[in-house]
Amino acid sequence: PSTILERIRAAYNRNVFHSLTNAAELIGVLREFEENRIPAMPFKGVVLSASVYHDLATRPAGDLDLLIFYRDLARATAVLVQRGYVLKTEVEEDGSPAIQDYFEYHFERQSDGMVIELRWRLELTRRRFRRNLGMDWVWPRRRTTMLAGAKVPDLDPVTALLMLCMHGSKHTWSRLIWVCDVARLLEAYPNLDWDGVMHESKRVGLWRTLALGIQLAHRIAKISLPEAILREFESDSVANRLAKHIAKNIFDSPGSTPQSRVPYHVEMLDLRDRVSLLFSLEFLKPNERDRAAIALPKGLAPLYYLIRPLRILLDRSAR
């Protein structure tokens, strides 16, 4: 119907304007950062539109996301404030975020509603994902992409795929566009180095998020993959179960996860991060009662983490 076509046309035109505005602002910010010797890596948004969709008008653009080194945070903040932005993140006296394990500064400019988020670390789940994936991870592997006639830094395909899968998994794949991003990247790079992707995902603890993202791109966006590669990802039973549930519920109940004894965000972690989470839980930290139960020399003190659950179990059994 003509009324529906007009609504679609108006939404398209709004997105074109918004994307071009974002692109122009991003180019300006990156130039000022470069003048101040502040390395910055844009990700998602208009850079993803340019590098993967090859058209700024194809993908809706939100705010601007920039990854920087933490050491440059104060100087980057000063640049944005001079451009009219106001920092909305609550911070401590030393300039760090007031919320523990928060790695993002949120800036807004009242004059035009522009929003920029400065990050110095990419995370899967706060207080659970202990890998410090930041500029040290993405900057050495960077490439460049043409954005509205300007060259801008961009993630390499392997890192971009892992970042997209991590971001989608962090938010339980509650938006269809995140699945489309993964599918479009796979279409844009048909000769992707799958051995490199798998090796890197396991090295940085993102194997399950990768397996889940790939399966969703296959199930929902019907992306074609080499049979051996698809079987490798489907062999992860947890990712397979989650992919089936999310694909079935993404329209009627977006963001829902199947019932499980293990919380979804814990299921996303690899073994090393699960162990780190386990040892970080306060109720599992050894105390004086554990040390009084069995006296161990200092060199064997880590064994108290194994003794404590047994001691608690025995205490409860005796009641």
Phi, psi and chi 1 to 4 in degrees:
 res  aa     phi    psi   chi1   chi2   chi3   chi4
   1 PRO       -  148.1  -23.3   32.6      -      -
   2 SER   -60.7  -34.9   59.2      -      -      -
   3 THR   -64.8  -37.9   54.4      -      -      -
   4 ILE   -70.6  -42.4  -59.4  -59.1      -      -
   5 LEU   -59.8  -39.1  -74.4  174.1      -      -
   6 GLU   -66.4  -39.0 -172.5   55.9   37.3      -
   7 ARG   -63.8  -42.1  -74.2  172.7   58.4 -173.5
   8 ILE   -65.6  -42.1  -66.3  173.5      -      -
   9 ARG   -63.6  -41.5 -173.5  177.3  -67.0  109.0
  10 ALA   -65.6  -41.1      -      -      -      -
  11 ALA   -64.6  -39.9      -      -      -      -
  12 TYR   -62.3  -46.2  173.3   82.3      -      -
  13 ASN   -64.0  -39.2  -70.4  -25.5      -      -
  14 ARG   -61.6  -41.1  -78.0 -164.7  -57.9  -88.4
  15 ASN   -69.2  -37.2 -177.3   62.5      -      -
  16 VAL   -59.6  -48.1  170.7      -      -      -
  17 PHE   -61.4  -46.4  174.3   81.3      -      -
  18 HIS   -63.9  -41.3 -170.8   61.5      -      -
  19 SER   -65.9  -43.4  -64.4      -      -      -
  20 LEU   -65.7  -38.0  -69.6  173.0      -      -
  21 THR   -64.1  -44.2  -56.4      -      -      -
  22 ASN   -61.9  -42.5  -88.2   10.5      -      -
  23 ALA   -62.1  -44.9      -      -      -      -
  24 ALA   -63.2  -42.0      -      -      -      -
  25 GLU   -67.5  -40.6  179.2   64.7   12.8      -
  26 LEU   -62.3  -43.8  177.5   60.1      -      -
  27 ILE   -60.6  -42.6  -68.1  168.7      -      -
  28 GLY   -64.0  -43.2      -      -      -      -
  29 VAL   -64.6  -44.3  169.3      -      -      -
  30 LEU   -63.4  -37.1  -70.8  173.9      -      -
  31 ARG   -65.2  -41.9  -77.2  175.4  177.7  167.6
  32 GLU   -67.3  -39.2  -76.0 -156.8   41.3      -
  33 PHE   -60.8  -43.1  -82.0    4.1      -      -
  34 GLU   -63.5  -40.5 -173.7  176.1    5.6      -
  35 GLU   -61.6  -30.4  -69.5  171.9    1.5      -
  36 ASN   -97.3   11.9  -72.6  -88.6      -      -
  37 ARG    55.9   48.0  -61.9 -176.3  179.4 -179.6
  38 ILE  -114.5  102.1  -58.3  172.1      -      -
  39 PRO   -63.8  138.7  -15.6   29.4      -      -
  40 ALA  -146.5  138.2      -      -      -      -
  41 MET  -116.1  107.4  174.7   62.9   74.0      -
  42 PRO   -72.9  147.1   26.5  -31.2      -      -
  43 PHE  -149.2  158.9   61.7   99.4      -      -
  44 LYS    59.6 -162.8  -62.5 -170.6  -60.8 -178.7
  45 GLY    54.5 -139.5      -      -      -      -
  46 VAL   -68.8  -27.1  -70.8      -      -      -
  47 VAL   -68.7  -40.3  177.1      -      -      -
  48 LEU   -64.6  -38.6 -172.7   65.3      -      -
  49 SER   -59.7  -42.4  -62.8      -      -      -
  50 ALA   -72.9  -41.6      -      -      -      -
  51 SER   -84.9  -31.5   63.9      -      -      -
  52 VAL  -108.6  -44.7  171.4      -      -      -
  53 TYR   -85.7  -18.8  -70.8   84.3      -      -
  54 HIS    60.0   27.9  -54.9  -58.1      -      -
  55 ASP  -164.8  116.4 -178.2    1.0      -      -
  56 LEU   -62.1  -24.9  -71.6 -179.2      -      -
  57 ALA   -85.1   -8.3      -      -      -      -
  58 THR   -80.2  -40.5  -57.9      -      -      -
  59 ARG  -108.3  131.7 -176.4 -172.0 -173.2  -82.9
  60 PRO   -58.7  139.3  -22.6   33.2      -      -
  61 ALA  -111.4  134.3      -      -      -      -
  62 GLY  -101.4 -117.9      -      -      -      -
  63 ASP   -90.5 -175.1   50.0   21.4      -      -
  64 LEU  -104.0  127.0  -63.3  176.2      -      -
  65 ASP  -110.0  127.7  -65.7  -74.5      -      -
  66 LEU  -131.4  133.5  -73.2  165.1      -      -
  67 LEU  -103.1  130.3 -170.4   66.2      -      -
  68 ILE  -133.7  169.5   62.4  171.1      -      -
  69 PHE   -74.7  141.3  -71.8  104.3      -      -
  70 TYR   -59.3  -32.6 -177.1   74.2      -      -
  71 ARG   -63.5  -20.1   63.2  174.2 -178.7  -99.6
  72 ASP   -98.7    5.7  -64.0  -35.6      -      -
  73 LEU   -60.6  -45.9 -177.9   58.6      -      -
  74 ALA   -63.6  -43.3      -      -      -      -
  75 ARG   -70.6  -37.5  -67.3 -169.6  -61.6  126.0
  76 ALA   -65.6  -38.9      -      -      -      -
  77 THR   -60.8  -43.6  -63.5      -      -      -
  78 ALA   -61.3  -39.6      -      -      -      -
  79 VAL   -62.6  -44.8  169.4      -      -      -
  80 LEU   -68.9  -39.0  -66.6 -178.1      -      -
  81 VAL   -61.2  -38.8  168.8      -      -      -
  82 GLN   -66.9  -25.8 -170.1  155.7    3.5      -
  83 ARG   -86.2    6.9  -68.4 -179.2   68.0   89.6
  84 GLY    98.3    5.6      -      -      -      -
  85 TYR   -84.0  152.3  -72.2   90.8      -      -
  86 VAL  -119.0  129.9  175.9      -      -      -
  87 LEU   -73.9  122.4  175.8   60.5      -      -
  88 LYS  -100.9  -10.3  -64.6  -64.7 -175.0  176.6
  89 THR   -77.5  132.9  -56.8      -      -      -
  90 GLU   -72.7  128.4 -174.8  179.3   -9.6      -
  91 VAL  -125.0  159.4  -61.0      -      -      -
  92 GLU   -83.5  178.0  -58.4  -73.6   -0.4      -
  93 GLU   -62.4  -31.5  -68.8 -176.5    2.5      -
  94 ASP   -82.8    1.7   62.1   -3.3      -      -
  95 GLY    93.3   -5.1      -      -      -      -
  96 SER   -82.0  152.7   61.8      -      -      -
  97 PRO   -58.6  142.5  -24.3   34.8      -      -
  98 ALA   -69.6  -25.0      -      -      -      -
  99 ILE   -87.2  129.8  -57.4  174.7      -      -
 100 GLN   -64.8  143.3 -174.8 -178.3    7.4      -
 101 ASP    58.3   40.8  -66.9  -28.3      -      -
 102 TYR  -116.6  127.6 -163.6   72.3      -      -
 103 PHE  -122.5   41.6  -47.5  104.6      -      -
 104 GLU  -149.1  138.5  176.3 -177.1  -63.8      -
 105 TYR  -108.9  128.9  -94.3   14.1      -      -
 106 HIS  -106.6  122.0 -179.9   88.8      -      -
 107 PHE  -118.2  142.1  -65.8   86.2      -      -
 108 GLU  -132.7  145.0  -64.4 -179.6   10.0      -
 109 ARG  -116.3  116.0 -170.2  163.9   60.4 -168.7
 110 GLN   -66.9  -30.9 -172.1  174.6    2.9      -
 111 SER   -62.7  -33.9   61.2      -      -      -
 112 ASP  -134.7    3.3   56.5    5.3      -      -
 113 GLY    76.8    9.8      -      -      -      -
 114 MET   -66.6  140.0 -169.0   69.3   67.8      -
 115 VAL  -126.1  131.8  174.5      -      -      -
 116 ILE  -126.6  136.0  -69.9 -177.5      -      -
 117 GLU  -116.9  118.7  -67.9 -174.5  -16.2      -
 118 LEU   -94.1  127.2  -77.5 -174.7      -      -
 119 ARG  -123.7  149.7  -60.0 -172.2   63.3   87.0
 120 TRP  -121.9    6.1   50.9   94.8      -      -
 121 ARG  -161.2  136.8  174.9  172.9  163.2  178.5
 122 LEU   -95.4  131.6  -58.6  168.8      -      -
 123 GLU  -131.3  156.8   84.3  -82.1    4.0      -
 124 LEU   -88.6  -56.8  178.4   57.8      -      -
 125 THR  -140.0  129.0   55.4      -      -      -
 126 ARG   -59.8  139.8  -67.6  179.1 -164.2  146.3
 127 ARG    68.7    4.5  -55.3 -173.5 -175.7 -173.2
 128 ARG  -124.3  -43.0  -68.8  172.9  179.1  153.9
 129 PHE   -86.6  110.0 -170.7   66.9      -      -
 130 ARG   -95.7    6.4  -62.0  -65.4  173.4 -179.0
 131 ARG   -82.8  132.5  -47.9  -54.9  175.4   89.5
 132 ASN   -91.5   80.5 -172.6    6.7      -      -
 133 LEU   -94.0  102.7  -59.7 -176.7      -      -
 134 GLY  -138.3 -143.9      -      -      -      -
 135 MET   -63.9  -29.8  -72.7  -71.9  -82.5      -
 136 ASP   -62.3  -26.6  -71.7  -29.6      -      -
 137 TRP   -85.0  -45.8 -178.1   44.4      -      -
 138 VAL   -92.1  -31.9  -53.9      -      -      -
 139 TRP   -66.6  -44.4 -165.6 -113.7      -      -
 140 PRO   -63.4  -22.3  -22.4   34.8      -      -
 141 ARG  -100.9    8.7  -52.7  166.0   62.0  130.8
 142 ARG   -65.1  161.2   70.2 -173.3 -179.0  -80.7
 143 ARG  -135.5 -171.8   58.3  173.6 -170.1  165.2
 144 THR  -123.6  152.1   58.7      -      -      -
 145 THR  -133.1  144.9  -71.4      -      -      -
 146 MET   -81.9  122.4  -67.4  -59.8  -62.8      -
 147 LEU  -125.5  110.8  174.8   66.8      -      -
 148 ALA    49.8   41.5      -      -      -      -
 149 GLY    87.8    1.0      -      -      -      -
 150 ALA  -120.7  145.8      -      -      -      -
 151 LYS   -83.2  127.9  -74.2 -174.5  177.2 -178.9
 152 VAL  -129.6  152.1  -61.3      -      -      -
 153 PRO   -63.9  149.0  -15.7   27.8      -      -
 154 ASP  -148.3  152.9 -169.8   16.6      -      -
 155 LEU   -68.9  144.1  -59.3  171.9      -      -
 156 ASP   -70.4  160.3   73.4  -72.7      -      -
 157 PRO   -57.2  -39.8  -26.0   34.4      -      -
 158 VAL   -64.3  -50.1  171.3      -      -      -
 159 THR   -64.8  -39.2  -52.4      -      -      -
 160 ALA   -61.6  -42.9      -      -      -      -
 161 LEU   -63.2  -44.6  176.4   58.6      -      -
 162 LEU   -66.1  -38.9  -65.3  178.9      -      -
 163 MET   -63.6  -43.5 -176.7  -81.9  -64.0      -
 164 LEU   -64.3  -40.3  -69.6  174.3      -      -
 165 CYS   -68.7  -37.3  -70.2      -      -      -
 166 MET   -65.5  -44.3  175.7  169.5   59.5      -
 167 HIS   -65.3  -45.6  179.9 -101.0      -      -
 168 GLY   -62.6  -41.7      -      -      -      -
 169 SER   -67.7  -36.6  -64.4      -      -      -
 170 LYS   -58.7  -37.4  175.6 -176.7  175.7 -178.5
 171 HIS  -102.8   24.5  -62.9  -71.9      -      -
 172 THR    50.7   31.9   59.2      -      -      -
 173 TRP    49.8   44.5  -61.4   96.1      -      -
 174 SER   -80.9   -5.7   54.5      -      -      -
 175 ARG  -124.3  134.3  -65.8 -175.9   61.8 -165.6
 176 LEU   -62.0  -31.6 -179.5   62.1      -      -
 177 ILE   -61.0  -30.6 -169.7  172.3      -      -
 178 TRP   -69.5  -33.4  -63.8  -31.1      -      -
 179 VAL   -68.8  -41.6  178.1      -      -      -
 180 CYS   -62.3  -36.6  -66.0      -      -      -
 181 ASP   -60.3  -45.2  -72.6  -18.4      -      -
 182 VAL   -64.0  -45.2  173.0      -      -      -
 183 ALA   -62.4  -42.5      -      -      -      -
 184 ARG   -67.4  -37.5 -170.8   66.3 -168.9   93.3
 185 LEU   -63.8  -41.1 -174.6  145.3      -      -
 186 LEU   -64.8  -36.0  -64.7  176.6      -      -
 187 GLU   -69.5  -36.2  -73.9 -176.7  -19.1      -
 188 ALA   -71.1  -24.3      -      -      -      -
 189 TYR  -126.7   73.6  -60.7  101.1      -      -
 190 PRO   -64.7  -21.8   23.3  -33.3      -      -
 191 ASN  -103.1   34.8  -62.0  -41.3      -      -
 192 LEU   -57.8  140.6 -169.4   65.6      -      -
 193 ASP   -76.5   90.4  176.5   13.1      -      -
 194 TRP   -67.6  -34.6  -76.8  108.3      -      -
 195 ASP   -62.1  -42.0  -71.9  -22.2      -      -
 196 GLY   -65.8  -39.5      -      -      -      -
 197 VAL   -62.2  -48.5  169.9      -      -      -
 198 MET   -66.0  -43.0  -67.0 -176.7 -179.4      -
 199 HIS   -62.0  -45.1  176.6  -91.2      -      -
 200 GLU   -68.5  -37.9 -175.4   66.7    6.7      -
 201 SER   -63.1  -37.9   70.8      -      -      -
 202 LYS   -74.3  -34.4  -67.0  174.4 -178.2  177.2
 203 ARG   -65.4  -38.0 -172.9 -175.9   74.3   83.3
 204 VAL  -102.1    8.9  -62.6      -      -      -
 205 GLY    79.4   26.4      -      -      -      -
 206 LEU  -117.5   21.6  -65.1  175.5      -      -
 207 TRP   -60.0  -48.9  163.4 -100.8      -      -
 208 ARG   -69.3  -36.7 -178.5  154.8  -69.9  160.5
 209 THR   -64.1  -37.2   68.0      -      -      -
 210 LEU   -65.0  -48.0  173.3   66.5      -      -
 211 ALA   -59.9  -39.0      -      -      -      -
 212 LEU   -69.4  -45.7  178.6   55.0      -      -
 213 GLY   -62.3  -41.4      -      -      -      -
 214 ILE   -65.7  -43.2  -65.1  -63.1      -      -
 215 GLN   -64.8  -36.8  -70.3 -168.6   57.4      -
 216 LEU   -67.5  -41.0  -71.5  174.7      -      -
 217 ALA   -61.3  -35.7      -      -      -      -
 218 HIS   -73.4  -44.0  174.7   68.9      -      -
 219 ARG   -74.8  -42.4  -70.7  175.0  177.1  -85.6
 220 ILE   -92.9  -48.4  -61.9  174.5      -      -
 221 ALA   -91.9   -1.0      -      -      -      -
 222 LYS    59.4   33.9  -52.7  -57.6 -179.8 -175.3
 223 ILE   -70.6  137.1 -169.6   70.3      -      -
 224 SER   -90.1  140.0   60.0      -      -      -
 225 LEU  -135.4  155.4  -66.5  164.9      -      -
 226 PRO   -56.3  137.8  -24.6   34.1      -      -
 227 GLU   -56.8  -42.6 -171.8   64.2   28.5      -
 228 ALA   -64.5  -37.9      -      -      -      -
 229 ILE   -66.8  -45.3  -61.5  -62.0      -      -
 230 LEU   -62.4  -42.1 -177.2   59.5      -      -
 231 ARG   -61.8  -37.2  -76.7 -159.9  -53.6  -91.2
 232 GLU   -60.8  -43.6 -177.4   76.8   15.5      -
 233 PHE   -74.1  -36.0  -70.1  122.9      -      -
 234 GLU   -72.2  -14.5  -71.0 -179.9  -21.0      -
 235 SER   -71.0  -16.2   66.3      -      -      -
 236 ASP   -79.2  102.7 -172.6  -47.4      -      -
 237 SER   -63.0  -36.4   59.0      -      -      -
 238 VAL   -66.7  -48.5  173.5      -      -      -
 239 ALA   -62.0  -37.1      -      -      -      -
 240 ASN   -64.4  -45.0 -161.0    7.7      -      -
 241 ARG   -63.2  -43.4  172.3  173.6   55.8   84.2
 242 LEU   -66.2  -40.7  -69.7  170.4      -      -
 243 ALA   -62.0  -42.0      -      -      -      -
 244 LYS   -61.0  -44.2  -70.6  178.1 -179.6  178.0
 245 HIS   -66.6  -47.9  176.3   90.6      -      -
 246 ILE   -64.6  -43.0  -66.9  171.4      -      -
 247 ALA   -61.5  -35.5      -      -      -      -
 248 LYS   -75.1  -30.3 -178.6  179.8  178.8 -179.2
 249 ASN  -112.9    4.7  -65.8  -83.7      -      -
 250 ILE   -63.6  -25.2 -166.7  166.7      -      -
 251 PHE   -94.7  -41.4  -65.5  111.1      -      -
 252 ASP   -84.9  -32.0  -64.4  -31.9      -      -
 253 SER  -144.8   65.9 -176.3      -      -      -
 254 PRO   -62.9  138.7   22.5  -32.9      -      -
 255 GLY    87.8   -3.6      -      -      -      -
 256 SER   -80.5  153.5   69.3      -      -      -
 257 THR  -129.2  152.6   55.5      -      -      -
 258 PRO   -68.0  153.4   24.6  -33.1      -      -
 259 GLN   -65.5  136.5  -68.7 -175.1  -12.7      -
 260 SER  -156.6  153.1  173.6      -      -      -
 261 ARG   -69.5  -23.0  -69.8  177.0  -64.7  178.9
 262 VAL  -105.0  127.1 -179.1      -      -      -
 263 PRO   -57.3  147.4  -22.4   32.3      -      -
 264 TYR   -52.8  -49.6  165.6   82.7      -      -
 265 HIS   -67.5  -21.9  -73.2  -62.3      -      -
 266 VAL   -79.2  -36.4  176.0      -      -      -
 267 GLU   -61.8  -28.3  -73.7 -171.5  -52.0      -
 268 MET   -71.7  -19.5  -73.7  -67.1   97.1      -
 269 LEU   -81.4  150.3  -56.1  178.2      -      -
 270 ASP   -83.2  178.2   72.2   -9.9      -      -
 271 LEU   -59.9  -42.1  179.2   59.2      -      -
 272 ARG   -64.0  -40.1 -174.1  163.0   57.6  160.0
 273 ASP   -72.9  -31.0  -77.1  -52.4      -      -
 274 ARG   -65.8  -41.7  -71.1 -169.0 -174.9 -167.4
 275 VAL   -64.1  -41.7  171.0      -      -      -
 276 SER   -60.9  -41.8  176.0      -      -      -
 277 LEU   -63.3  -42.9  170.9   63.4      -      -
 278 LEU   -60.1  -45.3 -175.6   65.6      -      -
 279 PHE   -74.3  -15.7  -74.7  156.0      -      -
 280 SER   -86.6  -13.0   69.2      -      -      -
 281 LEU   -70.2  130.6  -61.4  176.5      -      -
 282 GLU   -60.9  -40.7  -72.4  -65.0  -32.3      -
 283 PHE   -71.4  -11.1   76.5   90.3      -      -
 284 LEU   -98.5   -4.0  -75.2  179.5      -      -
 285 LYS   -75.2  131.0  -68.9 -176.8  177.8  179.5
 286 PRO   -58.9  146.6  -21.6   32.9      -      -
 287 ASN  -130.3 -169.7   57.6   25.3      -      -
 288 GLU   -64.0  -33.2  -66.5  -57.5  -39.0      -
 289 ARG   -65.1  -37.4  -68.2 -173.1   62.5 -173.1
 290 ASP   -66.8  -41.7  -55.7  -46.5      -      -
 291 ARG   -68.8  -30.3  -62.1 -177.5 -177.5   91.0
 292 ALA   -74.8  -27.8      -      -      -      -
 293 ALA   -67.0  -43.0      -      -      -      -
 294 ILE  -140.5  124.9  -59.3  177.1      -      -
 295 ALA   -87.5  118.6      -      -      -      -
 296 LEU  -118.6  146.4  -65.9  175.4      -      -
 297 PRO   -65.3  160.6   21.7  -32.1      -      -
 298 LYS   -56.3  -36.1  -73.7 -173.9  177.4 -179.5
 299 GLY   -65.1  -20.8      -      -      -      -
 300 LEU  -106.6   13.8  -62.4  178.6      -      -
 301 ALA   -56.3  -35.7      -      -      -      -
 302 PRO   -58.3  -20.4  -28.2   37.1      -      -
 303 LEU   -66.8  -16.5  -68.7  178.7      -      -
 304 TYR   -63.3  -24.0  -78.6  116.7      -      -
 305 TYR   -67.2  -26.7  -78.9   97.1      -      -
 306 LEU   -86.1  -32.5  -59.2  177.3      -      -
 307 ILE   -70.9  -37.9  -67.5  172.1      -      -
 308 ARG   -57.8  -49.3  177.3  167.3  174.9   75.3
 309 PRO   -59.3  -38.3  -22.2   33.4      -      -
 310 LEU   -66.7  -39.7  -64.5  174.6      -      -
 311 ARG   -65.4  -41.9 -160.7  -90.6  -57.7  167.3
 312 ILE   -64.8  -40.1  -67.5  175.1      -      -
 313 LEU   -63.5  -43.4 -177.7   62.0      -      -
 314 LEU   -65.3  -38.4  -70.4  174.0      -      -
 315 ASP   -62.4  -42.0  -77.0   -6.7      -      -
 316 ARG   -72.0  -33.3  -68.6 -175.0  175.7 -179.5
 317 SER   -66.8  -28.9  -60.9      -      -      -
 318 ALA   -78.8  -11.3      -      -      -      -
 319 ARG   -76.2      -  -68.4  177.8 -177.4  177.2
